């Protein structure tokens, strides 16, 4: 997988790509206050979040095959990711009670988190990660995908470091449809991804 406009390559998060993912996280002090992209994950039958530090917790989930992400690589370096997975894998969304109360058609996939290397922000890399996640979902059989991007106030500048789930505008450009608002600044957006042709 690759992009026609850049030399970047998208790869799935696997035990083999985990070291590159970890290097990106550690470059930014674990991201989001040391989250290591573990916030939205729940416990599994064999891994309880409270029993491990966050990098180890994440690594265990990757090894169990229950942590998914599209990683954008520039050479050997991961420079961005887009986290996705099933609601069972990623139960910890913001405004969960409000979302569940209005959800009449639960999607089998959700996108919960982006992170872009500080040296590559505002250059379209988050969109590359989103497109990569949708492609990996297609390869896994496709289906409906829901996400919760921020809706930015018109004319107001927001630091990209606060946009952990991207923007409504980016998702609209990727083909997602707006459904409703969630909380103060989040939205519910949805797309149906056809299965990849093999």
ABEGO torsion letter per residue (X at the ends): XBBAABABBBBBBBAAAAAAAAAAAAAAGGEGGGAGGAAABBBBAABBAAABBAAAAAAAAAAAGABBBBBBBBEABBABBBBBEBAAABAABBGAAAAAAABABBBABBBABBBBBAAABGAGAAAAAAAAAAAAAAAAGEEBBBBBBBBBBBGBBBBAAABAAEBAAAAAAAGBBBABBBEAABBBBBBBBBBBBX
